[in-house]
Amino acid sequence: MSQIDVDVIALGRVVDEGRGSLPFALVHGEALVTCATWALAEAGVLPLDARTTMEGVQDAELPLVLHDSLCPMTPPDFIAECVRRSVADGVVVAGVRPVTDTVKVLRGDTLGETVDREALARVVSPVVVPAARVDGAAALLSDPGVDLAALVEALRAGGPLVLLEAPPQAMRVSGPDDVRVLEALTRPT
């Protein structure tokens, strides 16, 4: 076993497919996808490239971390905390942010009651799948453009899942205006 194998706490994949060109927008002069990859590496997670097969991930018998390129500034310490929790408790761990929008129930064309925001969470990054659950979720995990919120719902059905509140820097961007907000939020002081 090489030295890098001893130090790796998890394998990670930055999800950038199916997200248009936004992963290549710049924040602090670097592409979002690059910042997300650096965050994984700084957290002690070995970033995988597109050539790594799901069989290779399964053979490694390590947790798998999925990091959305649209949450590029998720702090490495938070990613590492999620990995530690997943390993210690043998659970899937997902980073989430509180929902701040007003959410209404829609019945046909009729707008209904307001949903209690306390019961909702917005999935951000990362989603950590413990090694023992990687095999059972291989089909879901191998989708290169996986929707992390849909993945969390699917994984919830397969066993224990913990939602950890992510710091504001882990926000998911949906366009150029959000990138500017994220840049202002993460500007070095």
C-alpha positions as a printed NumPy array, in Angstrom:
array([[  0.   ,   0.   ,   0.   ],
       [  1.405,   3.388,  -0.967],
       [  1.642,   6.344,   1.405],
       [ -1.285,   8.121,  -0.273],
       [ -3.491,   5.067,   0.331],
       [ -2.781,   5.303,   4.068],
       [ -3.713,   8.988,   4.272],
       [ -6.898,   8.889,   2.201],
       [-10.027,   9.013,   4.37 ],
       [-12.481,   8.85 ,   1.474],
       [-12.829,   9.007,  -2.27 ],
       [-14.647,  11.945,  -3.803],
       [-16.284,  12.994,  -7.002],
       [-17.096,  16.545,  -8.009],
       [-20.428,  16.473,  -9.798],
       [-20.402,  18.852, -12.752],
       [-22.374,  17.12 , -15.511],
       [-25.912,  18.212, -16.259],
       [-25.257,  21.651, -14.817],
       [-24.633,  23.523, -18.062],
       [-21.674,  25.87 , -18.21 ],
       [-22.124,  27.244, -14.668],
       [-19.46 ,  24.933, -13.122],
       [-16.936,  26.815, -15.258],
       [-17.963,  30.284, -14.071],
       [-15.315,  32.039, -12.013],
       [-15.341,  32.73 ,  -8.301],
       [-12.274,  34.538,  -6.975],
       [-10.694,  33.995, -10.41 ],
       [-11.059,  30.19 , -10.428],
       [-13.658,  27.901, -11.98 ],
       [-16.313,  26.666,  -9.558],
       [-15.422,  23.054, -10.415],
       [-11.763,  23.744,  -9.579],
       [-12.644,  25.276,  -6.203],
       [-14.847,  22.275,  -5.387],
       [-12.015,  19.871,  -6.262],
       [ -9.573,  21.799,  -4.083],
       [-12.024,  21.706,  -1.165],
       [-12.245,  17.906,  -1.423],
       [ -8.479,  17.541,  -1.476],
       [ -8.014,  19.93 ,   1.472],
       [-10.544,  17.84 ,   3.428],
       [ -8.392,  14.728,   2.972],
       [-10.654,  13.273,   0.288],
       [ -9.006,  11.85 ,  -2.831],
       [-10.736,  13.479,  -5.827],
       [-11.533,  10.941,  -8.55 ],
       [-11.398,  11.668, -12.242],
       [-14.043,  10.801, -14.819],
       [-12.202,   7.601, -15.787],
       [-12.655,   6.016, -12.368],
       [-15.278,   3.301, -12.6  ],
       [-17.873,   2.511,  -9.972],
       [-16.21 ,  -0.907,  -9.619],
       [-12.972,   0.864,  -8.719],
       [-14.796,   2.884,  -6.073],
       [-16.404,  -0.255,  -4.648],
       [-13.068,  -2.115,  -4.575],
       [-11.469,   0.701,  -2.547],
       [-13.861,   0.034,   0.359],
       [-13.79 ,   3.705,   1.361],
       [-16.607,   6.202,   1.824],
       [-17.65 ,   8.074,  -1.299],
       [-18.094,  11.834,  -1.107],
       [-20.175,  13.594,  -3.751],
       [-19.498,  17.311,  -3.944],
       [-21.646,  19.472,  -6.206],
       [-19.604,  21.852,  -8.349],
       [-22.383,  24.391,  -7.726],
       [-21.466,  24.419,  -4.001],
       [-17.787,  25.155,  -4.665],
       [-16.907,  27.057,  -1.515],
       [-18.065,  24.423,   0.974],
       [-15.364,  24.636,   3.652],
       [-12.968,  21.665,   3.728],
       [-13.429,  21.401,   7.515],
       [-17.171,  20.85 ,   7.012],
       [-16.544,  18.205,   4.342],
       [-14.118,  16.422,   6.697],
       [-16.659,  16.646,   9.548],
       [-19.29 ,  14.993,   7.331],
       [-16.866,  12.203,   6.411],
       [-15.926,  11.621,  10.064],
       [-19.597,  11.421,  11.065],
       [-20.383,   9.02 ,   8.221],
       [-17.486,   6.73 ,   9.143],
       [-18.078,   6.866,  12.904],
       [-21.812,   6.152,  12.704],
       [-21.997,   4.165,   9.452],
       [-24.633,   6.545,   8.06 ],
       [-25.137,   8.604,   4.943],
       [-24.459,  12.249,   5.776],
       [-25.756,  15.162,   3.71 ],
       [-24.936,  18.829,   4.061],
       [-28.051,  20.995,   4.113],
       [-28.98 ,  24.65 ,   4.425],
       [-32.18 ,  26.012,   5.954],
       [-34.993,  26.909,   3.58 ],
       [-35.696,  30.636,   3.763],
       [-38.22 ,  30.954,   0.938],
       [-41.95 ,  30.79 ,   1.542],
       [-43.182,  27.418,   0.282],
       [-46.832,  26.859,  -0.568],
       [-48.798,  23.7  ,  -1.358],
       [-50.195,  23.655,  -4.892],
       [-53.327,  21.639,  -5.577],
       [-54.102,  21.762,  -9.272],
       [-54.351,  25.477, -10.006],
       [-55.098,  26.453,  -6.413],
       [-52.443,  27.778,  -4.079],
       [-52.841,  26.222,  -0.645],
       [-51.369,  26.554,   2.807],
       [-47.831,  27.579,   3.661],
       [-45.445,  24.731,   4.465],
       [-43.542,  25.013,   7.758],
       [-39.961,  25.867,   6.777],
       [-38.633,  24.17 ,   9.918],
       [-39.593,  20.825,   8.35 ],
       [-37.638,  21.553,   5.15 ],
       [-33.966,  21.578,   4.208],
       [-32.083,  22.438,   1.025],
       [-29.483,  19.78 ,   0.132],
       [-26.099,  21.302,  -0.651],
       [-22.723,  19.56 ,  -0.385],
       [-21.374,  17.128,   0.46 ],
       [-23.261,  13.848,   0.437],
       [-21.132,  11.146,   2.058],
       [-21.979,   7.479,   1.561],
       [-20.201,   5.101,   3.965],
       [-18.234,   2.246,   2.408],
       [-20.781,  -0.324,   3.596],
       [-23.554,   1.418,   1.616],
       [-21.645,   2.123,  -1.608],
       [-22.376,  -1.299,  -3.155],
       [-26.119,  -1.039,  -2.549],
       [-26.266,   2.455,  -4.018],
       [-23.864,   1.912,  -6.931],
       [-26.477,   2.53 ,  -9.63 ],
       [-27.469,   5.861,  -8.064],
       [-23.89 ,   6.913,  -7.357],
       [-22.605,   6.184, -10.855],
       [-24.865,   8.804, -12.504],
       [-22.385,  11.523, -13.571],
       [-25.045,  14.246, -13.341],
       [-26.713,  13.049, -10.16 ],
       [-29.177,  15.4  ,  -8.471],
       [-27.985,  15.384,  -4.859],
       [-31.432,  16.14 ,  -3.409],
       [-32.965,  13.2  ,  -5.294],
       [-30.013,  11.037,  -4.244],
       [-30.577,  11.904,  -0.572],
       [-34.259,  10.956,  -0.873],
       [-33.332,   7.626,  -2.475],
       [-30.636,   6.896,   0.121],
       [-33.013,   7.746,   2.98 ],
       [-35.073,   4.695,   2.014],
       [-32.02 ,   2.419,   2.247],
       [-30.927,   3.123,   5.802],
       [-29.927,   5.772,   8.305],
       [-29.258,   9.269,   7.051],
       [-28.057,  12.338,   8.948],
       [-28.557,  15.915,   7.77 ],
       [-25.852,  18.313,   8.986],
       [-26.392,  22.044,   8.686],
       [-23.734,  23.408,   6.364],
       [-22.218,  26.855,   6.809],
       [-23.453,  29.678,   4.557],
       [-20.353,  29.329,   2.327],
       [-21.751,  25.968,   1.176],
       [-24.615,  27.678,  -0.648],
       [-25.601,  26.248,  -4.024],
       [-25.392,  28.736,  -6.86 ],
       [-27.956,  28.767,  -9.651],
       [-26.689,  31.595, -11.814],
       [-24.251,  34.505, -12.185],
       [-25.984,  36.592,  -9.498],
       [-25.544,  33.781,  -6.969],
       [-21.866,  33.477,  -7.927],
       [-21.408,  37.173,  -7.101],
       [-23.146,  36.668,  -3.74 ],
       [-20.948,  33.635,  -3.008],
       [-17.836,  35.599,  -3.926],
       [-18.815,  38.405,  -1.557],
       [-19.641,  35.886,   1.188],
       [-16.26 ,  34.145,   0.877],
       [-14.027,  37.14 ,   0.189],
       [-10.872,  36.859,   2.302],
       [-10.723,  39.474,   5.05 ]])
